[in-house]
Amino acid sequence: MDKSNIFIILWLFALAIYNSIVYSKFFNYMLICAGVTKEDAQRYIGRHNNTSYSFRGYRITSQDRLTKWLKQNAKHPKEFKAMYSLCNAVVFLSFVSVPLVITILFLKNIFADRIILVPALLTVISLIITIAGFTYGRKAALQFEDYFSGAEYIPYEYEEEISPYEVDDSNELYSIPEDSGGNTKSLVPVLRIIPVIVFAVIVLVIVLISKTYHPAVNHNDSQTEIQTQEEIRNFEMCVVNGYRMDTVFQDEGLKIYSSYNDVVNRCPGYNFIDGGCITSGEDGLNFNFYTMQSEDDAKLLYQQLMADIDVIYNIGDSAEKQNSNADFDFYSIETDKAYAVAVRSKDKIIYANCDSYNTQWLKSILKTIECFYE
């Protein structure tokens, strides 16, 4: 697993913890809207702690009973329903991180290089819900702050303990309407699958968004992703030191793009071989491979790229490396923020750059194709 996936997984777990904390705050606001204190809720749960039971295959816990009790007895029903919905939203966002992590681990190719959209979208949703919840909850708390000191408020007291062997009150907790045919239907199973449905919708949206960033190969964009071997018409042109560059990029998990038209536009006056120029990269790392019509052409372009690197990156504290012989030229500059390198291997040119986070990755690729100078 590469570093970016590890970072995203840690991000999702951190987001789950964050939403759990937000839920605890929202829950307090929900209790205020219901007209009870935390102590009332704790006493109610303690009272029913040993009276959970199964209803149509679903285990009804003391927490379920508390929720039902709050719904039935809420002093401010409108505000309670709003905070209850916000509580459910953050609970879902907290738990949805786990299946998303599994999706990333086993189906990461679905999202390709746009996998960062997953935690980014959830983070935006979480922040929106957080702002809405705290704004609404604080307003409600101020509005009802006098209720608990007034005569209308009656603290919850323990009732006479019910034997667990007595007839349960499931019908009281979950009223079941009858249809015209006399059949009963429970809403419990439907409520249990709502998170699954919402999760599936999120995955579908991310997949669709991701695809919008990968145009089909029949587009005329100079950065169209290579889908067939025909776009590198002579793969020998894309071999350096015996290594096929497109294969190396694919092994590294990098996206490959057709770049001949683009490089001709960016570097006019140089003689490139159509079918021998490819570009690859991810966020923070760019790798360009060019095949020139002659070694003289390659030497001219190398000198230009070397000068460009010196102008752009040779600022402040930087480490410069250079090596040359008849068939090979190497020039690189490394700073605390970036790394850039130009390489000439006979008639092949490599120009690559990355941020400091990806420096070792870029060096590793250069070592793989034997184009790195220590």
Secondary structure, DSSP 8 states (H G I E B T S, - for coil): --HHHHHHHHHHHHHHHHHHHHHHHHHHHHHHHHT--HHHHHHHHHHTTT--EEETTEEE-HHHHHHHHHHHH-SSHHHHHHHHHHHHHHHHHHHHHHHHHHHHHHHGGGTGGGTTHHHHHHHHHHHHHHHHHHHHHHHHHHHTTTGGGSTT-----------TTS---HHHHS---B-TTS-B--SHHHHHHHHHHHHHHHHHHHHHHHHTTS--TTS--TT-B--SGGGSS-GGGGEETTEEHHHHHHHTT-EEEE-HHHHHHHSTT--B-TTS-EEEEETTEEEEEEEBSSHHHHHHHHHHHHHHHHHHH-SSS-EEEEEE-SSEEEEEEE-SSEEEEEEEETTEEEEEEEEGGGHHHHHHHHHHTT----
